[in-house]
Amino acid sequence: MNYGFVKVAAAIPHVKVADCFYNIQQIEGLLRQAAQKDVQIIAFPELSITSYTCMDLFSQEILLRNAEKALLDLVNATADLDLLAIVGCPLVSDNQLINAAVVFQRGEILGVVPKSYLPNYKEFQEERWFTPSAHLQHSMITIGNREIPLDCYLIFEYEQTRVGIEICEDLWVPIPPSSELAMQGANLIFNISASNELIGKHAYLRSLIQQQSARCIAGYIYASAGFGESSTDLVFAGNGIIAENGTILQESDRFSMDEQLIISEIDIENLRNDRRVNTCFTRGFLNHNMDNGTIVPFSLPCRALELTREIDPRPFTPSGDALRERCEEIFHIQVAGLAKRILHAHASTAVIGISGGLDSTLALLVTAMTFDALKMPREKIIGITMPGFGTTGRTYRNAVNLIHSLGVTLKEISIKEACIQHFKDIDHDIDTHDVTYENSQARERTQILMDVANQSNGLVVGTGDLSELALGWATYNGDHMSMYGVNAGIPKTLVRYLVEWVARHKVDENSRATLLDIIDTPISPELIPADEQGNIRQKTEDLVGPYELHDFFLYHFLRFGASPAKIYFLAQQAFKGSYDRTTIKKWLYTFFRRFFQQQFKRSCLPDGPKVGSISLSPRGDWRMPSDAMATLWLQEAERLPE
């Protein structure tokens, strides 16, 4: 299975101005290279049969006649290839000359798309030679001895893959043809172009492509003229760009004097999911009374898929400068949400249980920043450490040190005696370390937090994160409950980065040392007594699986509605060399089993701010029956090969 991926390419051939037969040799060479790399759809630049910079040679009969002959030679010479090809060529229709994109496959021309908007300003003068699509007299064009569909709204369709085409300037107008093509069903947009280079123009072009691919919820493949075009007045850098829904997947080397083939895969399944979820997407089609595009069938070669695009193993955590910007924005969102809740509740204090682990650390940092923003003294934050049977010296010291270094009020309340009394009350053997033993401690801690909040006119700030909510790794009405859950939208893998970012950039040396040690501490609820050396015995990831895997599963399941089989396929790509297939399958099954079993906990979550594209709020993004069956998902996960 290809799991919805279509392999596409933008090709930048060498050209010679007005040398049609040289140009098709270069195009054929790249077509064959692409076929060997299992490319399914490929695009070449605008007017690539003749080159774009022929100028008044476009009025010469000999050039136009030989351009058509060269086109037919190219189509016939590549009849043995399965891929769908798009090339630029000037074509004559009666008394009109068309700047056209010609689509062909297996020796047959399937359709011709004329350019809609002809630039006629500054260095451009296309209206001198060509006729725009709106002024064409016919909907068919004769090439050789065949009649071919001619329309700017042709959609080339194979099953769920629908290809639309626009040409260069079409992208730069307020309502590009691709916008209408997308609303008519096209999910792959190809732009064949000849855009010259100017200072600053490339950055604007990249932003246009990113935005248009996002606005259209589509793949956008851009192939622009390169080396070999006339440099009389202009220079062409050979831009090949492949984008998907706002993300650039692959780019060519600008100003290269070598021919280039830029390849990536577009995930049609993800695009279809996003269009279904975004219920406003098709309304533009209804509101503008558009005609349906003309459908032209084609076929895609079906081969085993090898991805060339990178599958990010940590989709929630960008790298480099993007991570710094993401961290700052996340803290702003969390702080703004908590500040509003504190003011609305007229709370005098905030109460947080501090365990020395990552989640409570992040919640404390957010609360400290919130009090600073509200100009409230940090002493009004009550950080409570509640040692229990499993608390280790390391986590206890880190909790106390962090509370002191941040200038927060410390309360230490042991839960041991209260839990021992509770075990006696319910006749539970203290040496039986079962779910009752563990959950009693979590609920005792929550009772303490709630009662201290009542004493101090305070608000209990929750610490549970998005990953724990997905897996149900929380005690119902224990750490599951708070008065505002600031971490509800933060996955575990991102919690670690946020705490590290604060450690590196926002605190003094003492706090930094504590935070870095917290980051290095194994994740644990610390509800089971430590081992003989006083080390953490109960490690969460040994029990439920690695959080980096679960966050990956969560992202693709909720963000794109991906099936277990597709998530398994993507995880193998993303974690190659880190986890084998048996391990991935094991924890994928665990993820789906726990996700469905634990919905009842998510159905009554406290309020908390949505931070990213994934949220499990029962009031917003994720509304699911608590008794929904996981049968379909688990059966598919069981059938996965190891």
NORURWO-V217000 format. One record per pair of residues at least 24 apart in sequence whose C-alpha atoms are under 6 Angstrom apart, sorted by sequence separation. I is the first residue (numbers start at 1). J is the second residue. If there is no record, write none. Layout:
i->I j->J
i->I j->J
//
This chain:
i->82 j->106
i->162 j->186
i->165 j->189
i->167 j->191
i->219 j->243
i->461 j->485
i->463 j->487
i->466 j->490
i->467 j->491
i->81 j->106
i->162 j->187
i->163 j->188
i->164 j->189
i->165 j->190
i->166 j->191
i->167 j->192
i->168 j->193
i->219 j->244
i->465 j->490
i->466 j->491
i->467 j->492
i->23 j->49
i->80 j->106
i->163 j->189
i->165 j->191
i->167 j->193
i->218 j->244
i->383 j->409
i->384 j->410
i->386 j->412
i->465 j->491
i->600 j->626
i->79 j->106
i->218 j->245
i->381 j->408
i->382 j->409
i->383 j->410
i->384 j->411
i->385 j->412
i->386 j->413
i->387 j->414
i->388 j->415
i->599 j->626
i->79 j->107
i->217 j->245
i->381 j->409
i->384 j->412
i->386 j->414
i->388 j->416
i->20 j->49
i->379 j->408
i->20 j->50
i->188 j->218
i->190 j->220
i->193 j->223
i->194 j->224
i->227 j->257
i->353 j->383
i->354 j->384
i->378 j->408
i->379 j->409
i->8 j->39
i->76 j->107
i->187 j->218
i->188 j->219
i->189 j->220
i->190 j->221
i->191 j->222
i->192 j->223
i->193 j->224
i->194 j->225
i->213 j->244
i->214 j->245
i->339 j->370
i->349 j->380
i->350 j->381
i->351 j->382
i->352 j->383
i->353 j->384
i->354 j->385
i->7 j->39
i->8 j->40
i->10 j->42
i->18 j->50
i->75 j->107
i->98 j->130
i->190 j->222
i->213 j->245
i->214 j->246
i->349 j->381
i->353 j->385
i->446 j->478
i->7 j->40
i->8 j->41
i->9 j->42
i->10 j->43
i->11 j->44
i->97 j->130
i->98 j->131
i->213 j->246
i->8 j->42
i->17 j->51
i->97 j->131
i->182 j->216
i->596 j->630
i->211 j->246
i->335 j->370
i->443 j->478
i->210 j->246
i->439 j->475
i->442 j->478
i->111 j->148
i->113 j->150
i->179 j->216
i->111 j->149
i->112 j->150
i->113 j->151
i->114 j->152
i->197 j->235
i->113 j->152
i->196 j->235
i->197 j->236
i->356 j->395
i->48 j->88
i->49 j->89
i->196 j->236
i->47 j->88
i->41 j->83
i->43 j->85
i->46 j->88
i->47 j->89
i->356 j->398
i->545 j->587
i->40 j->83
i->41 j->84
i->42 j->85
i->43 j->86
i->44 j->87
i->356 j->399
i->41 j->85
i->264 j->308
i->355 j->399
i->264 j->309
i->354 j->399
i->20 j->67
i->589 j->637
i->21 j->70
i->115 j->167
i->117 j->170
i->217 j->271
i->582 j->642
i->581 j->642
i->564 j->637
i->438 j->527
i->183 j->282
i->363 j->463
i->183 j->285
i->360 j->463
i->359 j->463
i->405 j->511
i->184 j->292
i->350 j->458
i->351 j->459
i->352 j->460
i->348 j->457
i->349 j->458
i->350 j->459
i->351 j->460
i->352 j->461
i->347 j->457
i->348 j->458
i->350 j->460
i->347 j->458
i->398 j->514
i->488 j->608
i->489 j->610
i->484 j->606
i->486 j->608
i->489 j->611
i->471 j->594
i->484 j->607
i->485 j->608
i->471 j->595
i->484 j->608
i->470 j->595
i->472 j->598
i->489 j->615
i->391 j->526
i->390 j->526
i->390 j->527
i->390 j->528
i->154 j->293
i->155 j->294
i->156 j->295
i->390 j->529
i->153 j->293
i->154 j->294
i->155 j->295
i->156 j->296
i->157 j->297
i->158 j->298
i->389 j->529
i->390 j->530
i->155 j->296
i->156 j->297
i->157 j->298
i->158 j->299
i->46 j->192
i->45 j->192
i->46 j->193
i->45 j->193
i->46 j->194
i->334 j->486
i->327 j->498
i->53 j->230
i->317 j->494
i->45 j->223
i->44 j->223
i->45 j->224
i->45 j->225
i->16 j->228
i->10 j->223
i->15 j->228
i->14 j->228
i->82 j->301
i->10 j->240
i->14 j->259
i->13 j->259
i->12 j->259
i->12 j->260
i->11 j->260
i->11 j->261
i->10 j->262
i->9 j->262
i->9 j->263
i->8 j->263
i->8 j->264
i->7 j->264
i->8 j->265
i->7 j->265
i->6 j->265
i->5 j->265
i->6 j->266
i->5 j->266
i->313 j->574
i->5 j->267
i->312 j->574
i->4 j->267
i->5 j->268
i->311 j->574
i->4 j->268
i->4 j->269
i->337 j->609
i->273 j->560
i->270 j->560
i->2 j->305
//
